[in-house]
């Protein structure tokens, strides 16, 4: 992978925490139509624009999550305020953040899967912009013909996300450390991974593209070495297995010069099964590497044609291996997506039902809480007398005064709703 897809220490970034905030809606306008020779023009304040949303979009140009290695706030634009003449404010621009294919998006606080982004151009709205405030034209009535009331815009959604990258590849090379997977990837594709004669040369997954007959292409991944106990986190452990999940065909690479190559195969299959039975059931091919060594050639003569054989160093058997993988991909299933947490919608409450508002006493202070109050507070301009009057009227209509009386509130007691504190006047 290109150096631009790694952090300053040369590490491949496949996990990141980011904070996103959608834009706030624009304020509604409190305006009145005033033109010569036009009596009783009336209110004409327009609505504020909706705040921009934060959207994750899949781009093949992004190979890792290195762009999000430093935690910071990613914020969409706010909506513009409304204006007179019934002119609505412009909506804030959406913020699109590119992520590589195979990015799993989770809520950092709950662990719920928000989106599983796999295909080029796929998008997911992860933070929705706040609605614009209504202008004073909406508050005109037969008894209130000159309303000076206009609403502020609602705050945009803010959340903390965890991004986990699971590489998507047609074939994945898995095996023990120093089995020659990186050398085999070099021989099969255009990739140039680091190669060394010592274990754990590859610490990060590498991707390569193999050109096939007919102009087709095959993506091959070199996954870091698998050791005993990987399913329990030993070595590179779970990080290794996470990148195997998206692979359609598993190519088990055995070190033909090892003391017992078949023991390596048993370890690979045991760890795959311990991590995920579904993953263990993925189509598998077994290739013995280092055929250029005399002892491996002798082993091949004794074992027979049960496995595939190749030499990543000389290229012997590599074209045949590519052909076999290509054939296996025809029948290989596409890996399933992670289940996304459903979005629950609360049923509409009947008008006569009391809203779920709670009253708690903190010494001499009564504290009101509840989703309807939070929404009402968002729509209230605390610096506007008409807006505060409407706030008090809506509290009465919602039955909050009755709740306070039931909680033992007396005239003059202090009541707090969010950041607003007032005296109780039944």
SULWO-V90744 format. One line per field, one symbol per residue. ss: DSSP state (2 for helix, 1 for strand, 0 for the rest). psi: psi as a letter, one per 40 degrees, with the letter a starting at -180 (. if undefined). burial: I if it has 24 or more other ideal C-beta (glycine too) atoms within 12 Angstrom, else O. Layout:
# SULWO-V90744
ss->???
psi->???
burial->???
This chain:
# SULWO-V90744
ss->002221000001001111111000000000010010010000100000000001111100000002220000111000000010001000000011111000111110000011111000001111100000000222200000000000000000011111111000111111100000222222220000000000000000011111102220111111000000022200002222222200111111111000002222222222222220222200111111100002222222222000011000000002222222222222200000000000000000000000000111110011111022222222000000222222222222200222222200000001111001111000
psi->iideeiaeeeihheiihihihiiiiiiihgiihhihegifdiifhiiiiiiiihhhhhhedhdafdefdhhihhhiiiiiiiiiffhiihiihihhhhiihehhhihdddeihdihhdiheiihhehiiiiiiiiedeehidegeghehiiiiiiihhihihhhhhihidihhiiiifefddddddddaeigihhifiifdheiiiiihhhiieeiihhhhhhihhihedeeeibebdddddeddehdhhhhhihdeidgdddddddddddddddhddddeihiihhhifeeiddddddddddafdiiiihddeehedddddddddddddehihhiiihhhihhhhihiideihighihihgbehhhhiiddddddddehheehdddddddddddddeedddddddeeiiheihhhhbehhiihg.
burial->IOOOIOOOOOOIIIIIIIIIIIIIIIIIIIIIIOOOOOOOOIIIIIIIIIIIIIIIIIOOOIIIIIIIOOOOOIIIIIIIIIIIOIOIIIIIOIIIIIIIIIIIIIIIOOOOIIIIIIOOOIOIIIIIIIIIIIIIIIIIOOOOOOIIIIIIIIIIIIIIIIIIIIIIIIIIIIIIIIIIIIIIIIIIIOIOIOOOOOOOOIIIIIIIOIOOOOOOOIIIIIIIIIIOOIIOOOIIIIIIIIIIIIIIIIIIIIIIIIOOIOOIIOIIIOIIOOIOOOIOOIIIIIIIIIIIIOOIOOIIOOOOOOIIIIIIIOOIIIOOIIOIIIOIIOOIOOIOOIOOOOOOOOOOOOOOOOIOIOIOOOOOOIIIOIOIIOOIIIIIIOOIOIIOOIIIOIIOOIIIIOIIOOOOIOOOIOIIIOOIOIOIOO
